[in-house]
Amino acid sequence: MFISQGLIIALVCLTAAAAAEQTVETHAKIVGGYPITIADVPYIVSIRVRYYHEKEFGLGHICGGALITERVVCSAAHCFAENGTIPVKYRGSENYVVVAGGSNLNEKDSFTQVYLVQEIIGHHKYYYPTLENDIALVFLNGLIPSKYPTIRPLPLAERPANQGTLCLISGWGNKYKQLRQAIVPVVPQNVCSIIYFFLPQTQMCAGWLRGGIDACKGDSGGPLVCGGHLTGIISWGVDCGRMFFPGVYTNISNFTDWIRSANSSLDYADFTLRSLHNQASRSHFSLKLYVVYSALLTAIIIQAD
């Protein structure tokens, strides 16, 4: 396949310029998805600010997460990191709760379980400017009951998903109160690297290049599930569902050893709670750069055909 060298250089320059203009945007929901119940995704949890949660059930949702054992939730590091700190500094956990077992963000039913947080371990190499190593473990201060009808851990993916694999993303976002889900394909890593300027192997892309289906703010930290395994963590993207810009996910298969090490290092007898707060989200390029960038990417795709 021959691609004009000039087009590649222009595309790289635009990506670098656009990255410098990234700003925090508040997005609202799974884009292009459909409603589901917790029975479809019993592994998903809502991570909330305890102060607001205790004012009124349903308030304070900041991120999603996936239960990976009876006591451990996997989520995104950017949900817990001090914004812009290098090296990263994480806030503590006593101000946060994890809500599991319910479909509706605002309604507590007989199956809903609420847990305080014992500890949060964010990756020590999380890097705010690029969101590399965007992974954290949330340790609950109680065990999920065995064979609970609406809560069930999700196994980890030991190897990357093949390109084109259809996967599931789910969450509440910041708008919908009912769980939603969408189907997205895994995008080839070399295509991701062109779109996002040399994306590292610790990150992966999933989504439709035609746009219209994606995750958004409030879904951060939630699961990308391929073949019944936790394959990715919702991390960041360019707006939500924008053409040519699939969502970017933390690639779980690169972190299974870190997850096991962090899990084994925790003293479960220590119930000292610490504070936690949320920063960061999905980011966007300026509209003008997006228009030019899209035109160049279209030219590359046409030449590749």
C-alpha positions as protocol buffer text, in pm:
chain_id: "A"
residue {
  index: 1
  type: MET
  ca { x: 0 y: 0 z: 0 }
}
residue {
  index: 2
  type: PHE
  ca { x: 144 y: 338 z: -105 }
}
residue {
  index: 3
  type: ILE
  ca { x: 58 y: 651 z: 92 }
}
residue {
  index: 4
  type: SER
  ca { x: 180 y: 998 z: 0 }
}
residue {
  index: 5
  type: GLN
  ca { x: 467 y: 1097 z: 229 }
}
residue {
  index: 6
  type: GLY
  ca { x: 346 y: 1457 z: 221 }
}
residue {
  index: 7
  type: LEU
  ca { x: 3 y: 1355 z: 350 }
}
residue {
  index: 8
  type: ILE
  ca { x: 157 y: 1158 z: 636 }
}
residue {
  index: 9
  type: ILE
  ca { x: 378 y: 1451 z: 738 }
}
residue {
  index: 10
  type: ALA
  ca { x: 84 y: 1691 z: 728 }
}
residue {
  index: 11
  type: LEU
  ca { x: -129 y: 1450 z: 931 }
}
residue {
  index: 12
  type: VAL
  ca { x: 140 y: 1411 z: 1197 }
}
residue {
  index: 13
  type: CYS
  ca { x: 188 y: 1789 z: 1222 }
}
residue {
  index: 14
  type: LEU
  ca { x: -184 y: 1846 z: 1264 }
}
residue {
  index: 15
  type: THR
  ca { x: -207 y: 1577 z: 1531 }
}
residue {
  index: 16
  type: ALA
  ca { x: 76 y: 1734 z: 1730 }
}
residue {
  index: 17
  type: ALA
  ca { x: -78 y: 2081 z: 1699 }
}
residue {
  index: 18
  type: ALA
  ca { x: -421 y: 1957 z: 1797 }
}
residue {
  index: 19
  type: ALA
  ca { x: -285 y: 1770 z: 2099 }
}
residue {
  index: 20
  type: ALA
  ca { x: -153 y: 2098 z: 2234 }
}
residue {
  index: 21
  type: GLU
  ca { x: -507 y: 2239 z: 2221 }
}
residue {
  index: 22
  type: GLN
  ca { x: -673 y: 1960 z: 2419 }
}
residue {
  index: 23
  type: THR
  ca { x: -924 y: 2082 z: 2675 }
}
residue {
  index: 24
  type: VAL
  ca { x: -1147 y: 1907 z: 2925 }
}
residue {
  index: 25
  type: GLU
  ca { x: -1499 y: 1864 z: 2787 }
}
residue {
  index: 26
  type: THR
  ca { x: -1806 y: 1748 z: 2972 }
}
residue {
  index: 27
  type: HIS
  ca { x: -1979 y: 1481 z: 2768 }
}
residue {
  index: 28
  type: ALA
  ca { x: -2298 y: 1308 z: 2863 }
}
residue {
  index: 29
  type: LYS
  ca { x: -2354 y: 948 z: 2762 }
}
residue {
  index: 30
  type: ILE
  ca { x: -2282 y: 630 z: 2566 }
}
residue {
  index: 31
  type: VAL
  ca { x: -2336 y: 760 z: 2212 }
}
residue {
  index: 32
  type: GLY
  ca { x: -2545 y: 552 z: 1973 }
}
residue {
  index: 33
  type: GLY
  ca { x: -2617 y: 282 z: 2229 }
}
residue {
  index: 34
  type: TYR
  ca { x: -2929 y: 106 z: 2355 }
}
residue {
  index: 35
  type: PRO
  ca { x: -3078 y: 55 z: 2705 }
}
residue {
  index: 36
  type: ILE
  ca { x: -2991 y: -257 z: 2903 }
}
residue {
  index: 37
  type: THR
  ca { x: -3028 y: -385 z: 3260 }
}
residue {
  index: 38
  type: ILE
  ca { x: -2768 y: -482 z: 3519 }
}
residue {
  index: 39
  type: ALA
  ca { x: -2844 y: -847 z: 3439 }
}
residue {
  index: 40
  type: ASP
  ca { x: -2671 y: -791 z: 3104 }
}
residue {
  index: 41
  type: VAL
  ca { x: -2357 y: -641 z: 3265 }
}
residue {
  index: 42
  type: PRO
  ca { x: -2344 y: -757 z: 3630 }
}
residue {
  index: 43
  type: TYR
  ca { x: -1977 y: -661 z: 3650 }
}
residue {
  index: 44
  type: ILE
  ca { x: -2025 y: -284 z: 3602 }
}
residue {
  index: 45
  type: VAL
  ca { x: -2020 y: -44 z: 3898 }
}
residue {
  index: 46
  type: SER
  ca { x: -2075 y: 327 z: 3956 }
}
residue {
  index: 47
  type: ILE
  ca { x: -1797 y: 517 z: 4138 }
}
residue {
  index: 48
  type: ARG
  ca { x: -1939 y: 817 z: 4325 }
}
residue {
  index: 49
  type: VAL
  ca { x: -1837 y: 1108 z: 4544 }
}
residue {
  index: 50
  type: ARG
  ca { x: -1952 y: 1007 z: 4891 }
}
residue {
  index: 51
  type: TYR
  ca { x: -2050 y: 1360 z: 4998 }
}
residue {
  index: 52
  type: TYR
  ca { x: -2305 y: 1396 z: 4718 }
}
residue {
  index: 53
  type: HIS
  ca { x: -2412 y: 1031 z: 4733 }
}
residue {
  index: 54
  type: GLU
  ca { x: -2514 y: 1073 z: 5098 }
}
residue {
  index: 55
  type: LYS
  ca { x: -2713 y: 1386 z: 5018 }
}
residue {
  index: 56
  type: GLU
  ca { x: -2931 y: 1199 z: 4772 }
}
residue {
  index: 57
  type: PHE
  ca { x: -2896 y: 853 z: 4619 }
}
residue {
  index: 58
  type: GLY
  ca { x: -2796 y: 888 z: 4256 }
}
residue {
  index: 59
  type: LEU
  ca { x: -2581 y: 1198 z: 4293 }
}
residue {
  index: 60
  type: GLY
  ca { x: -2202 y: 1206 z: 4266 }
}
residue {
  index: 61
  type: HIS
  ca { x: -2140 y: 959 z: 3983 }
}
residue {
  index: 62
  type: ILE
  ca { x: -1795 y: 1033 z: 3835 }
}
residue {
  index: 63
  type: CYS
  ca { x: -1673 y: 715 z: 3664 }
}
residue {
  index: 64
  type: GLY
  ca { x: -1758 y: 359 z: 3584 }
}
residue {
  index: 65
  type: GLY
  ca { x: -1559 y: 52 z: 3674 }
}
residue {
  index: 66
  type: ALA
  ca { x: -1555 y: -325 z: 3629 }
}
residue {
  index: 67
  type: LEU
  ca { x: -1556 y: -574 z: 3914 }
}
residue {
  index: 68
  type: ILE
  ca { x: -1271 y: -822 z: 3858 }
}
residue {
  index: 69
  type: THR
  ca { x: -1283 y: -1011 z: 4191 }
}
residue {
  index: 70
  type: GLU
  ca { x: -1525 y: -1023 z: 4483 }
}
residue {
  index: 71
  type: ARG
  ca { x: -1345 y: -721 z: 4625 }
}
residue {
  index: 72
  type: VAL
  ca { x: -1157 y: -539 z: 4348 }
}
residue {
  index: 73
  type: VAL
  ca { x: -1283 y: -294 z: 4086 }
}
residue {
  index: 74
  type: CYS
  ca { x: -1072 y: -197 z: 3784 }
}
residue {
  index: 75
  type: SER
  ca { x: -1113 y: 161 z: 3661 }
}
residue {
  index: 76
  type: ALA
  ca { x: -917 y: 448 z: 3503 }
}
residue {
  index: 77
  type: ALA
  ca { x: -632 y: 626 z: 3682 }
}
residue {
  index: 78
  type: HIS
  ca { x: -748 y: 965 z: 3554 }
}
residue {
  index: 79
  type: CYS
  ca { x: -1060 y: 930 z: 3769 }
}
residue {
  index: 80
  type: PHE
  ca { x: -840 y: 955 z: 4079 }
}
residue {
  index: 81
  type: ALA
  ca { x: -528 y: 1152 z: 3985 }
}
residue {
  index: 82
  type: GLU
  ca { x: -447 y: 1511 z: 4073 }
}
residue {
  index: 83
  type: ASN
  ca { x: -498 y: 1698 z: 3749 }
}
residue {
  index: 84
  type: GLY
  ca { x: -171 y: 1770 z: 3569 }
}
residue {
  index: 85
  type: THR
  ca { x: 73 y: 1639 z: 3832 }
}
residue {
  index: 86
  type: ILE
  ca { x: 400 y: 1491 z: 3699 }
}
residue {
  index: 87
  type: PRO
  ca { x: 493 y: 1253 z: 3850 }
}
residue {
  index: 88
  type: VAL
  ca { x: 137 y: 1155 z: 3925 }
}
residue {
  index: 89
  type: LYS
  ca { x: -18 y: 1217 z: 4266 }
}
residue {
  index: 90
  type: TYR
  ca { x: -334 y: 1033 z: 4364 }
}
residue {
  index: 91
  type: ARG
  ca { x: -597 y: 1152 z: 4603 }
}
residue {
  index: 92
  type: GLY
  ca { x: -717 y: 922 z: 4878 }
}
residue {
  index: 93
  type: SER
  ca { x: -1047 y: 735 z: 4916 }
}
residue {
  index: 94
  type: GLU
  ca { x: -1270 y: 808 z: 5216 }
}
residue {
  index: 95
  type: ASN
  ca { x: -1483 y: 1051 z: 5017 }
}
residue {
  index: 96
  type: TYR
  ca { x: -1595 y: 788 z: 4768 }
}
residue {
  index: 97
  type: VAL
  ca { x: -1834 y: 496 z: 4743 }
}
residue {
  index: 98
  type: VAL
  ca { x: -1889 y: 219 z: 4490 }
}
residue {
  index: 99
  type: VAL
  ca { x: -2245 y: 125 z: 4395 }
}
residue {
  index: 100
  type: ALA
  ca { x: -2307 y: -216 z: 4239 }
}
residue {
  index: 101
  type: GLY
  ca { x: -2600 y: -436 z: 4144 }
}
residue {
  index: 102
  type: GLY
  ca { x: -2844 y: -176 z: 4012 }
}
residue {
  index: 103
  type: SER
  ca { x: -2955 y: -69 z: 3664 }
}
residue {
  index: 104
  type: ASN
  ca { x: -3077 y: 281 z: 3742 }
}
residue {
  index: 105
  type: LEU
  ca { x: -2832 y: 546 z: 3861 }
}
residue {
  index: 106
  type: ASN
  ca { x: -3093 y: 722 z: 4075 }
}
residue {
  index: 107
  type: GLU
  ca { x: -3294 y: 433 z: 4215 }
}
residue {
  index: 108
  type: LYS
  ca { x: -3186 y: 194 z: 4488 }
}
residue {
  index: 109
  type: ASP
  ca { x: -3361 y: -142 z: 4484 }
}
residue {
  index: 110
  type: SER
  ca { x: -3333 y: -457 z: 4692 }
}
residue {
  index: 111
  type: PHE
  ca { x: -3032 y: -576 z: 4489 }
}
residue {
  index: 112
  type: THR
  ca { x: -2828 y: -256 z: 4509 }
}
residue {
  index: 113
  type: GLN
  ca { x: -2510 y: -278 z: 4717 }
}
residue {
  index: 114
  type: VAL
  ca { x: -2310 y: 25 z: 4836 }
}
residue {
  index: 115
  type: TYR
  ca { x: -1946 y: -11 z: 4947 }
}
residue {
  index: 116
  type: LEU
  ca { x: -1699 y: 225 z: 5106 }
}
residue {
  index: 117
  type: VAL
  ca { x: -1349 y: 215 z: 4959 }
}
residue {
  index: 118
  type: GLN
  ca { x: -1059 y: 67 z: 5152 }
}
residue {
  index: 119
  type: GLU
  ca { x: -781 y: 169 z: 4915 }
}
residue {
  index: 120
  type: ILE
  ca { x: -715 y: 295 z: 4564 }
}
residue {
  index: 121
  type: ILE
  ca { x: -396 y: 198 z: 4384 }
}
residue {
  index: 122
  type: GLY
  ca { x: -335 y: 397 z: 4067 }
}
residue {
  index: 123
  type: HIS
  ca { x: -58 y: 304 z: 3827 }
}
residue {
  index: 124
  type: HIS
  ca { x: 267 y: 474 z: 3930 }
}
residue {
  index: 125
  type: LYS
  ca { x: 354 y: 551 z: 3566 }
}
residue {
  index: 126
  type: TYR
  ca { x: 24 y: 712 z: 3473 }
}
residue {
  index: 127
  type: TYR
  ca { x: 113 y: 1012 z: 3256 }
}
residue {
  index: 128
  type: TYR
  ca { x: -144 y: 1290 z: 3243 }
}
residue {
  index: 129
  type: PRO
  ca { x: -51 y: 1452 z: 2906 }
}
residue {
  index: 130
  type: THR
  ca { x: -100 y: 1127 z: 2708 }
}
residue {
  index: 131
  type: LEU
  ca { x: -309 y: 923 z: 2955 }
}
residue {
  index: 132
  type: GLU
  ca { x: -65 y: 633 z: 2923 }
}
residue {
  index: 133
  type: ASN
  ca { x: -102 y: 364 z: 3193 }
}
residue {
  index: 134
  type: ASP
  ca { x: -454 y: 490 z: 3265 }
}
residue {
  index: 135
  type: ILE
  ca { x: -549 y: 218 z: 3510 }
}
residue {
  index: 136
  type: ALA
  ca { x: -635 y: 198 z: 3880 }
}
residue {
  index: 137
  type: LEU
  ca { x: -764 y: -63 z: 4121 }
}
residue {
  index: 138
  type: VAL
  ca { x: -1036 y: 18 z: 4375 }
}
residue {
  index: 139
  type: PHE
  ca { x: -1043 y: -211 z: 4678 }
}
residue {
  index: 140
  type: LEU
  ca { x: -1382 y: -239 z: 4849 }
}
residue {
  index: 141
  type: ASN
  ca { x: -1406 y: -265 z: 5226 }
}
residue {
  index: 142
  type: GLY
  ca { x: -1636 y: -562 z: 5200 }
}
residue {
  index: 143
  type: LEU
  ca { x: -1684 y: -873 z: 4989 }
}
residue {
  index: 144
  type: ILE
  ca { x: -1947 y: -913 z: 4719 }
}
residue {
  index: 145
  type: PRO
  ca { x: -2178 y: -1193 z: 4840 }
}
residue {
  index: 146
  type: SER
  ca { x: -2115 y: -1525 z: 4669 }
}
residue {
  index: 147
  type: LYS
  ca { x: -2348 y: -1598 z: 4373 }
}
residue {
  index: 148
  type: TYR
  ca { x: -2517 y: -1260 z: 4408 }
}
residue {
  index: 149
  type: PRO
  ca { x: -2786 y: -1236 z: 4136 }
}
residue {
  index: 150
  type: THR
  ca { x: -2693 y: -893 z: 3994 }
}
residue {
  index: 151
  type: ILE
  ca { x: -2320 y: -866 z: 4072 }
}
residue {
  index: 152
  type: ARG
  ca { x: -2054 y: -1087 z: 3915 }
}
residue {
  index: 153
  type: PRO
  ca { x: -1680 y: -1035 z: 3851 }
}
residue {
  index: 154
  type: LEU
  ca { x: -1543 y: -1023 z: 3498 }
}
residue {
  index: 155
  type: PRO
  ca { x: -1234 y: -1225 z: 3396 }
}
residue {
  index: 156
  type: LEU
  ca { x: -931 y: -1041 z: 3257 }
}
residue {
  index: 157
  type: ALA
  ca { x: -815 y: -1071 z: 2897 }
}
residue {
  index: 158
  type: GLU
  ca { x: -467 y: -1226 z: 2893 }
}
residue {
  index: 159
  type: ARG
  ca { x: -396 y: -1126 z: 2532 }
}
residue {
  index: 160
  type: PRO
  ca { x: -503 y: -840 z: 2303 }
}
residue {
  index: 161
  type: ALA
  ca { x: -823 y: -874 z: 2104 }
}
residue {
  index: 162
  type: ASN
  ca { x: -788 y: -931 z: 1731 }
}
residue {
  index: 163
  type: GLN
  ca { x: -862 y: -641 z: 1499 }
}
residue {
  index: 164
  type: GLY
  ca { x: -1225 y: -633 z: 1394 }
}
residue {
  index: 165
  type: THR
  ca { x: -1344 y: -815 z: 1706 }
}
residue {
  index: 166
  type: LEU
  ca { x: -1685 y: -682 z: 1811 }
}
residue {
  index: 167
  type: CYS
  ca { x: -1681 y: -570 z: 2174 }
}
residue {
  index: 168
  type: LEU
  ca { x: -1925 y: -417 z: 2422 }
}
residue {
  index: 169
  type: ILE
  ca { x: -1902 y: -83 z: 2604 }
}
residue {
  index: 170
  type: SER
  ca { x: -2152 y: 15 z: 2872 }
}
residue {
  index: 171
  type: GLY
  ca { x: -2220 y: 288 z: 3125 }
}
residue {
  index: 172
  type: TRP
  ca { x: -2452 y: 555 z: 3257 }
}
residue {
  index: 173
  type: GLY
  ca { x: -2257 y: 860 z: 3143 }
}
residue {
  index: 174
  type: ASN
  ca { x: -2360 y: 1195 z: 3292 }
}
residue {
  index: 175
  type: LYS
  ca { x: -2702 y: 1213 z: 3130 }
}
residue {
  index: 176
  type: TYR
  ca { x: -2877 y: 878 z: 3120 }
}
residue {
  index: 177
  type: LYS
  ca { x: -2993 y: 731 z: 3448 }
}
residue {
  index: 178
  type: GLN
  ca { x: -3051 y: 390 z: 3293 }
}
residue {
  index: 179
  type: LEU
  ca { x: -2762 y: 168 z: 3183 }
}
residue {
  index: 180
  type: ARG
  ca { x: -2678 y: 175 z: 2814 }
}
residue {
  index: 181
  type: GLN
  ca { x: -2458 y: -38 z: 2593 }
}
residue {
  index: 182
  type: ALA
  ca { x: -2304 y: -17 z: 2247 }
}
residue {
  index: 183
  type: ILE
  ca { x: -2114 y: -250 z: 2014 }
}
residue {
  index: 184
  type: VAL
  ca { x: -1777 y: -134 z: 1877 }
}
residue {
  index: 185
  type: PRO
  ca { x: -1506 y: -312 z: 1673 }
}
residue {
  index: 186
  type: VAL
  ca { x: -1138 y: -323 z: 1768 }
}
residue {
  index: 187
  type: VAL
  ca { x: -946 y: -95 z: 1530 }
}
residue {
  index: 188
  type: PRO
  ca { x: -607 y: -215 z: 1394 }
}
residue {
  index: 189
  type: GLN
  ca { x: -321 y: -76 z: 1600 }
}
residue {
  index: 190
  type: ASN
  ca { x: -142 y: 68 z: 1295 }
}
residue {
  index: 191
  type: VAL
  ca { x: -455 y: 264 z: 1204 }
}
residue {
  index: 192
  type: CYS
  ca { x: -479 y: 395 z: 1561 }
}
residue {
  index: 193
  type: SER
  ca { x: -117 y: 503 z: 1543 }
}
residue {
  index: 194
  type: ILE
  ca { x: -185 y: 707 z: 1230 }
}
residue {
  index: 195
  type: ILE
  ca { x: -495 y: 870 z: 1377 }
}
residue {
  index: 196
  type: TYR
  ca { x: -345 y: 943 z: 1719 }
}
residue {
  index: 197
  type: PHE
  ca { x: 24 y: 979 z: 1627 }
}
residue {
  index: 198
  type: PHE
  ca { x: 204 y: 663 z: 1740 }
}
residue {
  index: 199
  type: LEU
  ca { x: -35 y: 526 z: 2002 }
}
residue {
  index: 200
  type: PRO
  ca { x: 159 y: 306 z: 2249 }
}
residue {
  index: 201
  type: GLN
  ca { x: 87 y: -67 z: 2283 }
}
residue {
  index: 202
  type: THR
  ca { x: -55 y: -2 z: 2631 }
}
residue {
  index: 203
  type: GLN
  ca { x: -347 y: 173 z: 2460 }
}
residue {
  index: 204
  type: MET
  ca { x: -589 y: 45 z: 2198 }
}
residue {
  index: 205
  type: CYS
  ca { x: -869 y: 184 z: 1982 }
}
residue {
  index: 206
  type: ALA
  ca { x: -1224 y: 61 z: 1937 }
}
residue {
  index: 207
  type: GLY
  ca { x: -1507 y: 220 z: 1745 }
}
residue {
  index: 208
  type: TRP
  ca { x: -1658 y: 278 z: 1404 }
}
residue {
  index: 209
  type: LEU
  ca { x: -1456 y: 509 z: 1178 }
}
residue {
  index: 210
  type: ARG
  ca { x: -1785 y: 637 z: 1037 }
}
residue {
  index: 211
  type: GLY
  ca { x: -1858 y: 773 z: 1385 }
}
residue {
  index: 212
  type: GLY
  ca { x: -2186 y: 781 z: 1573 }
}
residue {
  index: 213
  type: ILE
  ca { x: -2114 y: 515 z: 1838 }
}
residue {
  index: 214
  type: ASP
  ca { x: -1878 y: 574 z: 2129 }
}
residue {
  index: 215
  type: ALA
  ca { x: -1828 y: 624 z: 2502 }
}
residue {
  index: 216
  type: CYS
  ca { x: -1823 y: 968 z: 2667 }
}
residue {
  index: 217
  type: LYS
  ca { x: -1750 y: 1155 z: 2992 }
}
residue {
  index: 218
  type: GLY
  ca { x: -1907 y: 978 z: 3285 }
}
residue {
  index: 219
  type: ASP
  ca { x: -1835 y: 647 z: 3114 }
}
residue {
  index: 220
  type: SER
  ca { x: -1460 y: 682 z: 3188 }
}
residue {
  index: 221
  type: GLY
  ca { x: -1318 y: 383 z: 3374 }
}
residue {
  index: 222
  type: GLY
  ca { x: -1591 y: 156 z: 3243 }
}
residue {
  index: 223
  type: PRO
  ca { x: -1529 y: -174 z: 3066 }
}
residue {
  index: 224
  type: LEU
  ca { x: -1457 y: -270 z: 2708 }
}
residue {
  index: 225
  type: VAL
  ca { x: -1559 y: -636 z: 2699 }
}
residue {
  index: 226
  type: CYS
  ca { x: -1448 y: -866 z: 2418 }
}
residue {
  index: 227
  type: GLY
  ca { x: -1539 y: -1234 z: 2420 }
}
residue {
  index: 228
  type: GLY
  ca { x: -1662 y: -1215 z: 2780 }
}
residue {
  index: 229
  type: HIS
  ca { x: -1332 y: -1075 z: 2913 }
}
residue {
  index: 230
  type: LEU
  ca { x: -1228 y: -731 z: 3036 }
}
residue {
  index: 231
  type: THR
  ca { x: -1015 y: -620 z: 2742 }
}
residue {
  index: 232
  type: GLY
  ca { x: -1001 y: -243 z: 2783 }
}
residue {
  index: 233
  type: ILE
  ca { x: -1082 y: 48 z: 3013 }
}
residue {
  index: 234
  type: ILE
  ca { x: -1261 y: 352 z: 2872 }
}
residue {
  index: 235
  type: SER
  ca { x: -994 y: 622 z: 2877 }
}
residue {
  index: 236
  type: TRP
  ca { x: -1019 y: 911 z: 2631 }
}
residue {
  index: 237
  type: GLY
  ca { x: -1118 y: 1024 z: 2285 }
}
residue {
  index: 238
  type: VAL
  ca { x: -1175 y: 1314 z: 2048 }
}
residue {
  index: 239
  type: ASP
  ca { x: -1524 y: 1437 z: 2134 }
}
residue {
  index: 240
  type: CYS
  ca { x: -1769 y: 1146 z: 2128 }
}
residue {
  index: 241
  type: GLY
  ca { x: -1860 y: 941 z: 1824 }
}
residue {
  index: 242
  type: ARG
  ca { x: -1675 y: 1173 z: 1584 }
}
residue {
  index: 243
  type: MET
  ca { x: -1596 y: 1038 z: 1238 }
}
residue {
  index: 244
  type: PHE
  ca { x: -1242 y: 897 z: 1199 }
}
residue {
  index: 245
  type: PHE
  ca { x: -1172 y: 916 z: 1574 }
}
residue {
  index: 246
  type: PRO
  ca { x: -1244 y: 588 z: 1757 }
}
residue {
  index: 247
  type: GLY
  ca { x: -1232 y: 578 z: 2136 }
}
residue {
  index: 248
  type: VAL
  ca { x: -903 y: 506 z: 2311 }
}
residue {
  index: 249
  type: TYR
  ca { x: -887 y: 239 z: 2582 }
}
residue {
  index: 250
  type: THR
  ca { x: -627 y: 112 z: 2826 }
}
residue {
  index: 251
  type: ASN
  ca { x: -518 y: -229 z: 2693 }
}
residue {
  index: 252
  type: ILE
  ca { x: -574 y: -467 z: 2985 }
}
residue {
  index: 253
  type: SER
  ca { x: -351 y: -746 z: 2850 }
}
residue {
  index: 254
  type: ASN
  ca { x: -49 y: -520 z: 2914 }
}
residue {
  index: 255
  type: PHE
  ca { x: -137 y: -482 z: 3282 }
}
residue {
  index: 256
  type: THR
  ca { x: -237 y: -827 z: 3409 }
}
residue {
  index: 257
  type: ASP
  ca { x: 93 y: -871 z: 3598 }
}
residue {
  index: 258
  type: TRP
  ca { x: 57 y: -523 z: 3752 }
}
residue {
  index: 259
  type: ILE
  ca { x: -300 y: -601 z: 3857 }
}
residue {
  index: 260
  type: ARG
  ca { x: -198 y: -925 z: 4027 }
}
residue {
  index: 261
  type: SER
  ca { x: 99 y: -758 z: 4198 }
}
residue {
  index: 262
  type: ALA
  ca { x: -111 y: -467 z: 4327 }
}
residue {
  index: 263
  type: ASN
  ca { x: -380 y: -704 z: 4450 }
}
residue {
  index: 264
  type: SER
  ca { x: -133 y: -920 z: 4642 }
}
residue {
  index: 265
  type: SER
  ca { x: 39 y: -615 z: 4796 }
}
residue {
  index: 266
  type: LEU
  ca { x: -269 y: -487 z: 4979 }
}
residue {
  index: 267
  type: ASP
  ca { x: -320 y: -560 z: 5346 }
}
residue {
  index: 268
  type: TYR
  ca { x: -689 y: -648 z: 5355 }
}
residue {
  index: 269
  type: ALA
  ca { x: -689 y: -621 z: 5734 }
}
residue {
  index: 270
  type: ASP
  ca { x: -621 y: -247 z: 5705 }
}
residue {
  index: 271
  type: PHE
  ca { x: -951 y: -61 z: 5678 }
}
residue {
  index: 272
  type: THR
  ca { x: -806 y: 289 z: 5695 }
}
residue {
  index: 273
  type: LEU
  ca { x: -1006 y: 494 z: 5446 }
}
residue {
  index: 274
  type: ARG
  ca { x: -855 y: 777 z: 5248 }
}
residue {
  index: 275
  type: SER
  ca { x: -988 y: 1059 z: 5034 }
}
residue {
  index: 276
  type: LEU
  ca { x: -1046 y: 1056 z: 4661 }
}
residue {
  index: 277
  type: HIS
  ca { x: -1162 y: 1303 z: 4402 }
}
residue {
  index: 278
  type: ASN
  ca { x: -1209 y: 1297 z: 4026 }
}
residue {
  index: 279
  type: GLN
  ca { x: -1029 y: 1486 z: 3756 }
}
residue {
  index: 280
  type: ALA
  ca { x: -974 y: 1451 z: 3382 }
}
residue {
  index: 281
  type: SER
  ca { x: -1195 y: 1321 z: 3105 }
}
residue {
  index: 282
  type: ARG
  ca { x: -1209 y: 1268 z: 2735 }
}
residue {
  index: 283
  type: SER
  ca { x: -1063 y: 1551 z: 2531 }
}
residue {
  index: 284
  type: HIS
  ca { x: -1117 y: 1713 z: 2189 }
}
residue {
  index: 285
  type: PHE
  ca { x: -943 y: 1879 z: 1899 }
}
residue {
  index: 286
  type: SER
  ca { x: -1043 y: 2225 z: 1778 }
}
residue {
  index: 287
  type: LEU
  ca { x: -1310 y: 2222 z: 1506 }
}
residue {
  index: 288
  type: LYS
  ca { x: -1089 y: 2385 z: 1242 }
}
residue {
  index: 289
  type: LEU
  ca { x: -809 y: 2132 z: 1292 }
}
residue {
  index: 290
  type: TYR
  ca { x: -1064 y: 1851 z: 1287 }
}
residue {
  index: 291
  type: VAL
  ca { x: -1199 y: 1958 z: 945 }
}
residue {
  index: 292
  type: VAL
  ca { x: -850 y: 1970 z: 790 }
}
residue {
  index: 293
  type: TYR
  ca { x: -745 y: 1650 z: 969 }
}
residue {
  index: 294
  type: SER
  ca { x: -1053 y: 1465 z: 843 }
}
residue {
  index: 295
  type: ALA
  ca { x: -986 y: 1577 z: 486 }
}
residue {
  index: 296
  type: LEU
  ca { x: -628 y: 1448 z: 502 }
}
residue {
  index: 297
  type: LEU
  ca { x: -735 y: 1119 z: 656 }
}
residue {
  index: 298
  type: THR
  ca { x: -999 y: 1077 z: 385 }
}
residue {
  index: 299
  type: ALA
  ca { x: -730 y: 1130 z: 120 }
}
residue {
  index: 300
  type: ILE
  ca { x: -513 y: 864 z: 282 }
}
residue {
  index: 301
  type: ILE
  ca { x: -801 y: 615 z: 291 }
}
residue {
  index: 302
  type: ILE
  ca { x: -884 y: 685 z: -77 }
}
residue {
  index: 303
  type: GLN
  ca { x: -520 y: 633 z: -179 }
}
residue {
  index: 304
  type: ALA
  ca { x: -507 y: 311 z: 21 }
}
residue {
  index: 305
  type: ASP
  ca { x: -802 y: 163 z: -169 }
}
